[in-house]
Amino acid sequence: MSLTSEHPRSRARRFLTVADGGLLLFRVQDVPVLLAPSWWIGSLVVVVLYAPMVGRLLPAASTTTSWVLAAAFALLLGLSVLAHELGHCVVALRMGIPVRRLRLFLLGGLSEVARTPRRPGQEGLVAAAGPVVSVLLAVVCGLLLLAVPPDTPAWLLVAECAVANLAVGVFNLLPGLPLDGGRMLRAGVWALTGTRARGTKAAVVGGGLVAAALLLWAVFGMAAGSDDRWLRLGVCVVTAWFVAMGAGSELAAEQNRSWPEGLAIADLVRPVLQLPAESPVSDALAASAGRGVVLVRADGVAAGLLDENDAQRLAETSPQAPAELAAEPIRAETVLLSSEPGEEIAERVRETAAWQFLVVDEEGRPAGVLRREDLRAALARRPR
């Protein structure tokens, strides 16, 4: 980490830079909170469709007041989603589940965890945290309404906040992926059956039913001539699309995560060979055929795994150079336990930027080397 000072203008430019996934707003325990470009589109749609309703809720409100309150509703809806997602984020971090980022996008948000919860209880608690935060905020705003004069812009503003949080909380409790209720359903089925894949399939079906129900509700509103029919239609169509796409993505991710029956990690690892780190790189490269090579320094500390590509390039120019110069460091995330379930090993490999992994036994002794290409080939051969 650099300790050099950064000019305030440079900090401002870095803050306003559109990062991968959106505009960086702030960080929560090093987790970036991003605002996706689609959030602006969704908020604009909400403002345009909600402004006419303000006139009916507050007949005395001017046109300017109606538009201001509509914009306030869109902003409060975004803040409600943010509070909801922060609930997920904080609980996940407390359970030791890393979170890549938190994104706010078109009419929604997402806390992207870096790994799948290991137990159904973890999944259930992380999923429930968001709706709990939303419902609590809705209750607080509802109590605050008792202290605000009715039929005033301030009253409508507090009511909007209560409705926004209640809507976010209740909607996310619907039992279908990718909603929180779907994750809670998956956790329940997972706990009962012992199989996460069965929970995912049940929650994906729930997601399809939720999407269909949203579209039916929108059609009913149009047929009945409801005052909020256009707002309902816009929100329901976009949300149904989001739910359907999310459910499909969850099913695909579960299928990619599944481990072929009868396949053991021992069937995939290559034999491991330990060589002195100062060995000539040409000799180490010759010894690596079909095996993984752990380079060990004179003090017994592992220098890393031999990177065959780097070793090949080094051997072409300096065949007697120490093999340690072509070593890939052994990091905590590139060490796998031979006793770990296959699904967890596959997920670890997918999440980690490395092409080979050291597999150790319960005593920490090297048991072999797993290469990404070997795992990918084995998973590609599984029946669909």
N, C-alpha and C positions, 0 to 999 in steps of 0.2 A: 504494500500500500504506500502510495506516495504521500509524503508529508509536506510537499510544497503547497504554498497558498494559492488559491484560485481567485482570480479577479471577479468581483460581483457581477460584471456584465457577462462573463463567461458562465458563471453559475446560472444566470437567468436564461441564457441561450440553452444550456443543458437541460434546465427544468422545462422549457417550452418545446423541447425537441419531441417530435412525434416518434415514440419508441415503437418497437414491435408490438402491435396490438392497440396502440392509441397514445393519447397525451398523458404523460406522467403527472399525476396530481400530487402525490406524496407517497411515503413508504410507511408500512406498519411492520416493525421488527424485520426490516430489510426486504419485506414483501412489497413490490411496486403496485400501486393502485393506479390503474390506467382508465382513461376515458376514450372509448372507441369513437370514431367519426360517426358511426350509425346512431349514437346517442342523440346527437343534434337533430338528426332527421326525425327520430321518434318523438323527441320533445316538441319539435315544430308541429308535427301532426297532432299531438295532444293539445297544444295551444289553439290551433285552428279549429279543432272539433269541439273543444271545451268552452271557448269564449262565448258562443251563443247561449250555452246553458247557464252561464253566470247571470245573464239578463233575466232569465226566468226564475233563478234562485233569489236574486236581489233586484227586484223591478226598479228600484231607485238608482241603481248603479249606472254610471255613464259608460259610454263606449270605451273610453280610456281605462276606467276602472275594471271593466270586464276583461280587457286584454291583459292588464297587469295581474289580475287574480288568476287568469288562465296560465300565464307564464309562471306565477308562483306555484300553481298546482303541479306543472311539469317539473319544476325544480324540486318541490317537496317529494314528488314521486321518485326522482333520481336519488335524493338523500335517503329516502326510505329503503330503496334497493341497496344503497351503499351500507346503511346500518345493518341490513339483513345479511349481506355478504361478509361484513366484518365479524358478525357473530360466528359464521362458519369458520372464517380464517383464524380467529383467536382460539376457538376450541380445538381446531386441527393442530395448531402450533403447540398448544398445551399438552396434547397427546403425543407429541413428537412426530407428527406427520408434516413434512415440509410442504410449503405452499409456494408455487412458482410465481403467481401473480394474481391480482384481483382486477377484473375488467367489468366496466359498466358499458353496456351497448344498447342497441335498439330495444326499448321496453323491458330490459332485464339486466342481469349481472351474472358473473360466474367467478367462483374462487377455484383456481386450478391447482389441485393438489399434485405434488410431485410423485406420489406413489399411492397405490390402492391401500385402504385400511386393511390391516392384517386380520381383524376380527369383526364379526357382525356388530358387536356392541359399539366399536369405534365408529363404524359407518353410521349407525343409528344416531349416536350422540352428535356427531358433526352435522348430520342432516337436520336434526331437530333444533340446533342452535339458532339457525336463521329465523324460522317461524316464531320461536320463543321471543326473540328480540323484537320482531315486527308486532306481535300481539301485545307485548308489554308497552311499546311506544303508542300503539293505538289506544290502549286503556288510559295511559297518562293524558293523551290529548282529549279523550272523551271526558275525563274528569275536569280538565281545564275548561271545557266548554261551559261548565256550570258557573264559572267565574267571569265569563265574557258576555257582554250584552248581546242578546240575539238579534238576528237580522241586520248585522253590521259587517263591513268588510273583514274586520278582525275575527268575528265569529266564523265567517265562512272560511277564512284562512286556517283557523284551528281545526274546523270540521274537515277541510281538505286533507290536513295532515293526518287526522284520525282515519279517514277513509282510505288514504293512500297506504298507510301502514297495515290496516286491517286487510285491504285487498291483497297486498303483497304476501302477508302472512297466511291468510286463508287459501289463496290460490296455490301457494307453494306446498300446501298440505295435501293437495289432490294426489291420489295414489298412482302416479305414472311417471316414468323417467322422461326427461332429465330433472323433473321437479323433486323437491325435498321429500314430499310424500312418497314418491316412487323409490327414492333411496331408502327411506324408512321401511317401505314394503319389501324391498330387496333384502335389507338387513334381517327382517323378520323371517322371511322364507329361508334365507341363508342359515339363520340360527336353528330353524326347525329341521331342515333337511341336511345341513352340514355342507351344502354345495352352493357356492356363490352364483354359478351359472344358472341354476334353477331360479334363484331370486331375481336375476337380471331378466330372464325370459318373462317371468310373471309381471315385473314392473314395466317391461317394454309393451306388453299387451295393455297394461293400464294406461301407458302413454298414448297409445292409439285411441283408446276409449275417451281419454280426456280431450284429445284433438277433435274427435268427432263431436263430442258434447259442446265444445266451444263454437264450432261451426253451426250446429243446430240452434244454439242460443242466439247467435247473430241473425240467423234466418228468421227465427221467431220474433225478434225485435223489429226486423224490417216489415214482416207481415202484420204485426200488431200496431205499427206506426208509433213505436215508442219514441219519447222525446230524445233519448240518447242513442237512437238507432244507428246513426252514422259513426259516432264515437265507438259504440259497441262493435259495429262491423269492422272498423279499422283495427281495433285492438284485438278482436277475436281472430281475425284472419292471420294477422302477423304472429300472434301467440300460438295459434294452432300449427302454423308452419314451423315455428321454433320448437314446439314440443315434438312434432313428428320427426323433424330432422335430428333432434337430440336423442330421441329414443332409438332411431336407426344407428346413430353413432355409438351409443352405448352398447347395442347388440354386437356391432362390428368389433368394438374394442374387447368385449368379452370373448368373442370367438378367437381373436388374435392372442388373448391371454391364456386360453385353455391349453392344457398340457396333454399330449397324446398318451392314451392309456398304455401302460406297459413299458414306457420309455423311462429309463433311469439316467441320472446325470452322469453316472459312471460310464454309460455307453457313448457319451459325447466327448469326454475329456481326453486330451492327449497326454501321453506319459510325460513326466517332468524330469528334467535333468539339471543338476546344479553344477555350475562351472565357476571358477574364480573370475572375478570381475576384470582382472588384468589379462585374461586370456586373449590371444590374438583374435581379432574379429573374424578373420577368415576361418579359423578353427571352430569358433563358436557357431558360425553360420553353417559350416559343414555338419556339425553335431545336431543342428536344429531340425534336420529333415524329419518330419512327422512327429516332432516332439516340441514341447515348450521348454525354454531355457531360462532358469533363474540364475542371475549373476550375483555372486556373493563376494563381498569384500573380505579382506584379510581379518577384520575384526568380527566377522560372522554376521554382519548386517547385510541384508539383501539390497543390492544396488538397483534392482528392477528386473523386468522381463525383457529378454532380447527382442527388439523390434526388427523383424527380418528385412523389412523394406529399408530402414535406415542402415542396417548392417550390410546389406547388399551394396548400397551407394558408398559406404565407407570402405568396404573391402576392395572396391574397384580402384580407389586412389591410394589407400593406406592399409594394405592387408594385415600388417603387424600392429595396427593401432589397438589399444585396449578395447575389449568388447563393451566395457561400461559406457563408452561414448555413444553406443547405439542402444542403450537400455531405456525402456519405457518405465517410468516410476510406478511402484506398486502403491496404490492409494487405498484408503479404507473402502471406497465404493467399488474397487476392482477386485476385492477379495470375496469369494463366495464360499459358504459352508456346504460341504458335500451332503449334509443332512437337511438342507433347506428344501421346502416343497418346490417342485418343478415350476409351478406358476409364478412363485416369487422370484426364482432365478431368472426366468424369462423376462419378467418385468424389470428387474434390476439391470439386465443387459440392455433392454430397450432404452432405459432412462440414462444410462451412463455412456459418455463419449469415450469409448475405448474399444479396441478391436480384439483384445484378449484379456482373460480374467484368470487369476490364480485361484484354484479350488483347494481348500484346506480341510482337514478332518477336524474332529472335535478337540483334538490336542493342539491344533494350529500347525500341524505338519503338512507340507505341500502334498496334495494328492493328485494333482494334474493341472492342466491348463485348458480352459474352455475358450474357444475362438468364436467370435460372433458369427462368422460364416458357417461354422459347423452347426450351431444352434439354429440359424435361419434355415439351413437345408433340412434339418430334422423336422422343424415345425411346418415347413412347406409340404412335407410328405404325408402329413396327417390327413385322415379322411375328412371330407367336408360334409 
